[in-house]
Amino acid sequence: MKAIVIHAAKDLRVEDRAIEQPGEGQVRVKLAAGGICGSDLHYFNHGGFGTVRLKEPMILGHEVAGRIDALGKGVAGLQIGDLVAVSPSRPCHACEYCDKGLYNHCLNMRFYGSAMPFPHIQGAFREVLVADANQCVLANGITPGEAAMAEPLSVCLHAARRAGSLAGKKVLITGSGPIGTLCVLAAKDAGAAEIIVTDLSDEPLEYASTVGATQVINVAKDANALGAHAGVKGTFDVLFECSGAAPALRSAIPLLRPRGIIMQLGLGGDMELPVMQITAKELELRGSFRFHGEFAIAVEKMQSGAIDVKPLISHSFRLEEAETAFQTASDRLQSMKAQIVF
């Protein structure tokens, strides 16, 4: 079979790999679609991120869906031919955090396409993938491209849960990449009354408008455009900070009402925080990292029509066009979510 393998920054290859057979409790999935994520792009463009660096060739990819073509012993509830979204999250179910139900903080997490441990955890961008049956969520009734969006949507549903009730709330989202734009859908689904999205470029903001943002603002064109929402002590109830950029976070804090909530999703490195403002306004800073139980919920919401991710799938490329796909996905002025079609 063919797999998409990163060797070093800008050194992406489509290579042959052996096809594995499913063991007990496992299924074999013939991949149909895989979305290129920001972490995949960090490996492609920079050979890693922060202190995480590639030390050996690694198969990329963790946003995938496909059809089951073989069942291991003891698998129930899944059939050959089923379309499944495959969760990349594989906690150990044995460490102290798994015992507490905090599976996204598992001490022995095996997350597809991660160079954090060594040997690296090989990813899912391969024509045939063997997965644990409990990773697979039935996605019949939606397209493979939609099913492959379950992973990034889960990130945003987890953040919305961490934020508490959004019903009737005024929400600010900084950064209109795939996560920021999917947060629009998650906030709408949670009942937010008003959703305003900021970015430095018009192109990604158009997608936020398409999926239901109340207003979009290019702060590169008008840094004071949000002033109308400042009020005396701020008017926003919740901030979803999705850019990972310190200026975005600092400029948003004055716009939050007292006791507002900051949901930090963006991973742009360490930031200096205006602690005096946070303290005086009694703001809550909450991190949001990955997901677990939200994966099945993401599929259910797409199946029911409650959330429509189709407008965000901007490009589809064949497996042999992998390098072009990654180059396109790296240009946020032309791409929102680029996917590989296997």
N, C-alpha and C positions, 0 to 999 in steps of 0.2 A: 504494500500500500504506500501511498504518498503522504508525507507529513511536512508541515512548514516549520523549519528549524532555524533558530537564530544562533549564530556562532560568535558574533561581535557586532558592535555598532555598524549599521549599514551592510552587514554581511548576512543576508537572509537567503536561505536555500530551500528548495523543494526536494526532499530526499526520500529514498525508499526506507521503509521500516517493516519489520515483521508483523504479521497479523496475529494478535493474541486470541486465545480461546477463553470463554467465560468459565470461571470456577463456580463453586457453590455460592448461591445468593447473588450471582452477577448476571449481567446481560451484555450482549454485544450489540453495539449501535452503529449503523451505517450513517455517518454524518450527512446532514443535508445543508445546514447553514451554521456559520460561526461569525460573531461580531468582533471587530477589532476594538480593543479597549485601550484606555489611556496607559495602563501599565504595559501592554504589548508595545505601544509606541515608544515608551521610555526605553525598553530593551532594544528596539529597532533603531532609534535615533541616537541613544546615548550609551547603550550597553548596560543599562541599569538605572537606578535612581537612588539618590542619597548614598548610603553606605552599601547598598545592595548592588553587587556587580556580578556579571556573568563569569563563571569560572569553568564552564564546560558547555558544549552545545546543548540547547534546550528547545523542545517543541513548545511553541507558543499557544496561546488561546485558552479561554475559559468561558466564553459566552456561546454555548453550542446547543444544537438540537438535531435530532435525526430519528431514523426509524429502526426499531429493534429487528435484528435478523438472526439472533440466536439467544436461547435461554439457558442459563446454568441450572444446575440441580437445585430444587427447593424454591424456585422463584414462583410467586403467586401474584395475581392481579395485573400482570403484564403479558402481552401476547406478541408474537412475531407480526410485524407490520405496524404496530402502534407507533405513533409519533410521540416522542418524549423530549421534554426539556431536561437537560442534564445539569444538575447543580454541581458547581466546581468545589463546593465546600464539603470536605471530608474530615470532620472532627473525630477524635479517637474514642469518645464516649467513655473514657476511663480516668481522665485527669480531674483535678479539683474543680476546674471551671465547667467542664462537661457535667460533673455531678451537680453543679448549681444551675444547670440549664443555660449557661452562658457559652453556647457552642461556638459562637464567633470568636471567642477568646481562648479556644482550645490551645493547650500548651504543645500539642503534637499535631497541629493542623496540617493536612495535606491538600493544598489548594493548587489546582491545575496551573501550570505555567509560572511557577514561582522560583526565583533564584535565591530566596532568603536562606533556605537550608542548603547544605551540600552533603551528598549529591542533590542536585536541583530536583524539584517536583516537575516532571514532564507534563506538558500541556495537552490540550484536547484538539488542536488543529491537525487532525489526521483523518484519513478516509474512513477508518474503522476504529472504534473506541470501545474498550471493555470497561464497564462501570458497575459499581454496586447497584443492585436493584433499588435500594432505598435512596439513591441519588436521583432517580428518574421520576419525573412527574408527567403523567399522561397529559398530552397537549392536543389530542384529537379535536378537530373543529377549528383550529387556527392554522396559519401557515408556518412552515419551518422558520422563516425569517422572524415572525412574531415570537415564536417559541424561544428563539435564541436571544430575544430581548428580556427574557425573564430575569437573567442575572442582574443587569444594571437597574431594571425596574425594582428588583428586590432591595437593592441598596437604598433607593429612595423611599420605598415603603417602610423600611426599617427606621430611617431618619424621621419619617412622619410619625411613626409610633413613639419614638424617643421624644418628640416634641410635645406629646400629649394631645389633647383635643384641639383640632383646628377649626371646628365648626364656628362659622361666623367671624373668624379671625382675619386680620389684615396681615398678609405675608409678603416679605421681601426676599427675593432670590438673587444673589450676586454670582454671576457666571452662567452663561447660557450654552455651555457645552452639553453633551449627552446627559450627564447627571443633573445639571441645573434644569434642563428642559423636561426631563422625566420627573423632576420634583414638582414642576407645574402640574403634571398629570396626577401625581400623588396628593398634592395639596387640594386640587379640585375634588378628587375622589373623597377626601377627608372633610369636605364641606367648607373650605376657606371661602370667605366672602369676597376678598380682593387679593389679587396676586400680581405684584409688580416685579419685573425682571430687568436686571441691568447687565451690560456687557460693554466691551470696548469696540465691538464690531457690529454692523447692521445685519450681516448674513446670518449668524446664529440666532439673533433676536427674532428674525422672521419665523424661525421654527417655533419659538416660544409663543409668538402670536397665533400661529396656526393651531397649536394644541390648547389654546384657551387662556393665555395670560391676559389679565385685565389691561395692562399697559406695559410697554417695553421702552427702555431708555438707554441710549448710547451715551455713556458718561464720558467717553473720549471727546464727543462733540460738544457736550454741555455738562461740565462738572457740577453745575448748580441746579441741574434739572430736578433733582430730588428734594430741593429746598421746599417745594410746595407741600411735601409730606412730613416736614420736620415738626410742625406744631410747636407748642411751648416746650414740651419735654419728649417729643417724639410721638409717632402715631402707629408704628408697626408693632404687632404683637409677637411675631416670630420672624427670625432671619434664618434662611438656609444659605450658608456661605459655601458655595460650590467652586469657587475659583482657586482657592488655596493661596490667594494673594493678600498680603498684609494690608495694602492700601484699601482694598475692598472691604475688609473687616473693619478697619479703623473708621472709614467714612460712613459705614452703616450704623455704628453704635449710637451716634447722636440721634438717629432716626427711630430708634426703638423706644417704646414707652417704658416707664418704670416697671420693673419686674417682667420685662420682656425676656424672650428666650432666644439664645444664639445656638443654632444647630450647625456645628462645623463638620462639613463633609470633605471639603477640598484639602488635599494633601500636598501643599506646596513647600513644605519645610517649616522650621520653627519661625514663629512670629513674635514681635514685640507687641504687647497688648496695652491699651490705655486703662490700666487697672483702676485708676481713680474714677474714671467715668463708669466703669462696670460696677464698682463698689457703690458709688453715690446713687446710681439708678437701680441698684439691687437686681442687676441682670443675672441671668443664669447662662453659663457657658457649658454646653453639652456636646460631647463628641459623638460621632456616629461612625461605626466601622463595620463594613461588610453586612452580614445578614445571616439568618438561618431559616427560621420558620416562615419567613416572608416569601421564600421562593415558591412554594406551592400556592400561596395567596396570589402572587403575581400572575401565575398561569391562570388561575380561576378568574381573576379580574379581566384578563384578556379574553378568555373564553366567553364570559358573560356579556362582554361589550362595555363593561363599566370603564375600562381604560383601553384606548386605541393608540398603539405605538406605531402603526404603519406609516404615518406621515414623517416619522423620524428616520426611517431607513432610506438614506439618501443614495447609496450606491451598492451594487452587487457585482462581485468579480469572480471569475472562475479560479479554481485552485492554482492553475498554472500562471495566473496573473497576480500572484501573491505580492510581489514587490511593488507593482503598480498600485495595488490595493492599499498597501501600507503607506506609500507616498501620498496617495490621495487622502487617506484618513489623517495624515499628519497636517494637512492644510485645512484648518477649521473655517476658512472663508469659502470653501467649496463643499465640505463634507460635514454631515452631522453624525450619522452612524453608517460606516462602510462595513459590509459583510462579505465573507467568502462563501460562495456556493460550491458545495462539494459534489 
